[in-house]
Structure formats: C-alpha cells, structure tokens
Amino acid sequence: MEVAISAILTVSGLVMLCFGGNWLVSGGVAIAKKFRISNLVIGMTIVAYGTSTPELAASVAAAGEHSAIILGNIIGSNIANVGMVIGVAAILVPLAVRKSVLKKEIPIMLSVSFLLVLLSIDGELSTYDGALLLAGLGVFAYYTFKDVMKQREKNTEPVEQSKNNLYLKSAGLIGIGVIFLYVGARLTVDNAVVLATEFGLSEKIIGLTVIAIGTSLPELITSVIAIRKGHADIGIGNIIGSNIYNILMIMGVGAALGGVMVGVDVYVDYAIMIIFSLSLLIALKIGMIGRAMGIALTIGYVAYLIVTFFK
C-alpha cells in the first residue's frame, strides 16, 4: 500500500512540475520584454533560481547527517541537466544558441566545476569552503547584474506599458510557478526515495540518480516548454544558470551548514560532470545542438545511470 501511495504522489508531483514550469516561463518572458532584458539572462537568473529551489530544499534537508545525498544531488543534477535536459530538448527541437553564450557563461560553468574539484582534494568540503562558494555566488550575481544594466543601456526600445499591470501579473506567475515547482519536486523526490529504498540503494546512489533526476525535472519541464514556445535562450540559460547555482549556492549552503565529506570514488562522477559540460561547449562551437547531439547526450546519460546503479 505504501508503495502504491508513493507512486500516486510521484505522478501528482510531476503534474505540478508541468504547470509550474509553464507559468515560470510565461512570467519570465513577460518580464524580459517589459524591462528590455534578454531571454538568456532571464533564463540564467529568475528561471534558473526558481528551478534550482528543489535542489536547495533537498540539500538543506540532508545537511549534516546525510551529507552524501548533498554531494550526489549536486553532481547528479549537473550531469542530468546536460545529459537528460539538453539531450531530450535537442531531440524534440534542434537548439540554436548565440555565440555570446560560448564566450562567457559556459566557461563560467566549467570554472566553478573545476573549483569544486579543487576544494574537494582534502577529502572534505568544509564550512570555509562553503563560505568561499557563497562568496563566488555573490561575484557571479554582481557580474549578471552588470550584464543586465549593459543590455538595458544598449536597448533603445521603450519599456512596455500595460493597463493591467503586467509586472505584478508576471511576478505572480513566477511566484506561483516556483511554488508549484517546489511542492511538485518535493512530492516527486520524497516518494521516489521511498520507492528507491525498496531496492536497497545507498544514499550516494539515491542522490546521484533518483534525487538528481527528481530535482532536475523542473529544469527539464521548464526548458522543454521554453524551447517549444520558441525561447531557446531561456531553456539553455536555465541549464547553465542552474549548474552554476547548484555548485555555488546549493553546495555552498550545504557545506556551510555542516561540511560535506568527499570520497575518492566521487572523482569519477566529477570527471563525468565535466565531460558532459565540455561536450556542450564543443556542440555550441557550431552554434547548434542538433538531434544527433541530443541523442548522443541522452544515450550517454542513460549509460551513466546504468553503470552507477550496478557499480
């Protein structure tokens, strides 16, 4: 009976993720147009922060006693964001991405990934490491804010006006979308863990697979919806921003709250996370992530899941 109830709640969570993702994208696009901000920046900020709330919630809940879940969740989510989200999205619709993404945002994503590896060399992500990651988050937020201001100065189009107060309506859509994503993700993750534990999986494997996939579902739903609506920049920006926030914000908070132990076997997962990110960098060099690349990423991610379950 408990398994059946968990399965029903998991499906309910997925439905909430679909609605939440749709509202979050709609509100974000409206704000981008109103304030002359590019869809890419909206994807990397408002949308990425919103879809990263499940990872944050899961990591805070696991801080201290279950720190292995935090590390597994972050690494697994970053791998899933590229392999599963970008892979599935590219299969549905080939992704054309502006070259500016290649020059700035993706190198930043790779840099914070390497920073995480360097901080892990001593076998622990301490509270000081967590503070350093959070400081990096502040620097990235400042960089993004400056980029927004530059865009607004270059864009000479008048700010859109609306009789029904577009700003409040859009902010409301974003707020409701985030709430639905959060509640939906919690239902999905919590009940998926119940189902997973029936098979005797370890906390690390649960974090790398079940929780990572569950907390990446908002990114998947939001990115697919954005891309299907013709807003590929929001979909790509959402993934890049989420991967950056996962390390700087979520790992930063998790480590700051009680430290996170790092086992030697984690470096294999670190390497896979970086390889997936590098594959995205290579794909973007030609300005397009086609269906072939999407299939390759998806197959690679499925292979990673199979190896992780059985190693």
N, C-alpha and C positions, 0 to 999 in steps of 0.2 A: 504493500500500500504506500509506504514512504517513497519508494522508487517511482511509482506512478504519479504521486503528487508532485515530486520534484520535476518530472518530465513535463507535466502540465504547466508548472510555474516557469520552467525554462522557455517554453513556447510563448507564454504570456510576456516574458521579458523581451523576447525577440520582436514581438509585435510592437511593444513600446519603443524599442530601438528604431524601428522603421518610422513611426510617427515623429519621434524626437529628432531624428536626422533630417527629415523633410522640413520641419519647422526651423531648425537651426540654420539650414542652408538658405531658406527663404528670407529669414531675418537678416542674415549676414550680407546677402546680395543687396538687399534694400539699403542697408547702412552704407555699404561701399559706394553705391550710386549717390546717395544723399550727401556724403562727405568727401566725394571725389577721391576715394581710396581704392586701390586696385584690388581685384578679387583675390590675387595671390596673397597680399598682406592680410586681408580678412581671413583667408584660409589658414594662415600661419598664426594668427592671433586669436580672435574670438572663437572661430570654429575649432581650432586645434586645442585651445584651453578647454572648451566645452566637451569635446570628445575624449580628452585626457582625464576627465574627472573620475571615471571608473577605475583607472589605474591608480590614481591618487587615493581614492577611498579604500581600494584593496590593500595598498601598501601601508597606509596608516593603520588599518585594522590588523595587519600582520606584523607591525613593528615590534621588535623585541624578541618575543618567544619564537615567532615564525618568520625570522628574517630571510630564510631560504626562499620563501614564497616571494618576497620583495624582489630579490635579485633575479629569480626565474621569471617573474612577471615582466620586469623591465626589458630584459634581454629577449624573452619570447615575444613580447608585444612589438618591439622594434623589428624583429625578424618577420613577424606576421604582417606588420604594416606594409612592408615592401613585397614579401612573397605572396601573401594572401590578398591584401587590399589592392595594391598596384597591379598584381597579376590578374586578379579577377576583373578589375575595372578595365584593364587594357584588352582583355579578351572580349569584353562587351563593346567597347568603343576605343579605337586607337587613340592614344593621348599625344596631342601636340603641345609642347611646352616651350615657353620663351627661353632664349639663351641666357637671360639675366639670372635665371634660377641656377644655372650651371656655375656661374661665376661667384655667387655669394652664398646662397642658402645651403646648397648641398655640401660644399666644403665645410661650412659651419657644423652641419650634422655629422660629418666624418670626424671633425676635430674633437667634438665633445665625446664621440665614441672612443677615440684614442685616449682622451683624458681619463675616461672611466677605467680603461685598461691599466693605465699608468698608476692610478690611485689604488688599484687592486693588487699591485705587486707584493705588498707586505702581507697579503692574506686577509686584509680587513678593510672595509670602508668605515672609517671611524667617524665620530661626531664632527671632528675637524674637517674631514673630507666632505662630509655633508654640508658644512658651512661654506666650504670652497665652491661646491657645486651650486649652492644657492646664490653665492656672490656672482658666479658665472651667469646665472639666470637673470640677475639684475643688469649685468652688462648687455646681455642679449636683448632684454626688454628696452633698454636705452637705445640700442642700435636700431631696433624695429621702430621705435617712436620717431627717431630722427628720419628714418626712411619714409615714414608716413608724412612727416612735415614737408619733405622734399617733393613728394608726389603731389601734395596739395598745392604747393607753390607753382609747379610746372603745369598743373591742370587749370586752365583758364575758364572752363565751363562753369556757369553759375550753379550754385548749390540748389538742388531740387527743393521746391516748396510743396507742401501738401496740406489741404484743408482738414484732413482727418488725423493730423499729427502723425506723420509717417515714422518719426523717430520713436515715439512711445510704442506704436504698434510693432515695429521691428524689434525693439528691445524686449517687448513682451513675448514675441515669437521665439527669440533666442533664449529667454529665461525659461519658458515652458519646454522648449526643446532640450535644454540642458537637464532639467528636472526629469523629463521622460527618459533621456539617455542614462542618467544616473540610476534611477529606480529600475529601469529595464536591465541595465548591466548588472546591478546587484542581484536581481532575481535570477538572471541567466547564470552568473558566476557562482553564486551561493549554491544553487541547486545543481549546477553542473559538477561542482566539487562533491556533493553528496553522491551523485551518480558515479563519479570517478573513483571515489574511495571504496566503492563496492568491488572494484577491481584491484585494490591494494596498491595504488600508485603512491610514490613518495611525494613529499611537499615540493621538492625541487621540480620534479616532472610535472606535477599539477600546475606549478607556477609557469613553467616553460610552455605548457600545452593548453590545458583546459582554461586556466585563468587568463593566460596570454591571449588566447583566441577570443574568450568571452569579453575581455576588456578592450579588444581591438574591433569588436563588432560595431561600436559607434563610428569608428573611422571608416570601416567597410561600408556601412549603410550610408553615412553622410557623403563619402567620396563618390560612391556609385550614383547616388541621387544627384549630386552636384554635376558630375560628368554627363549624366543622361539629360540634364537640363541645359547642357552646353557651357557649363562653367568649369572647365578642366583645371583652371588655375586654382580654384578653391579646393578641388579634390587633391591635386598634387601638393599645394601649400599645406593642407590639413595633415598629410602624412609627414612631410618634412618637419613642420612645426611640432607635431605630436612626438616624433622621435627625439627632437631636441629637448622638449619639455619632460619627456619620460626620464631622461638622464639628469638634466639639471634640476628640475623641480621635484619630481617624484622620488628619484633615488636620493636627491639632496635631503628631502624631508625624512625619508625612511632611515637614512644613515644618521641624520642629526638627532632623531628620536631615540636611538639606541644602538647604533652601529650595525653593520651587516658583515658577517663572515663570508669570505670568498674561498671556495675550494679550488684545488688545482684543475679539476675536470671542467670548471666553468670557462676556462680559456678556450676550449674548443667551441663553445657557444659564442664567446666573444668574437672569435675568428669568423664564424658563420655570419654573425650580425654585420660585421664589417664587409665581408664578401658580398652580401646582399646589397648593402649600401653602395659599394663600388660598382656593382652591376647596373644599378640605377644611374650612376654617374656616366658610365660608358654608353648606356642607352640614350641618355639625354644629349650626348655629343652630336648625335644626328638629328636632334630636335624632335624626336618621335619615339614613343614607346608603343610599338605595334603589337598585333595579336600574337605574332610568333614569340616576341619577348615576354608577353603576358603569359603564354602557355609555359614557356621555359621557367619563369619565376614560380608559377603555381606548382608545376611538377617538382621543382627544387624544394619548395616549401613542404609539399606532401612527403617527399623523401626524407626531409629533415624530421618531420613528425614521426614517421615510421621508425627511423633509427633511434630517436630519443626514447620512444616507448619501449624498444626492445634491447637497448644497450645495457 
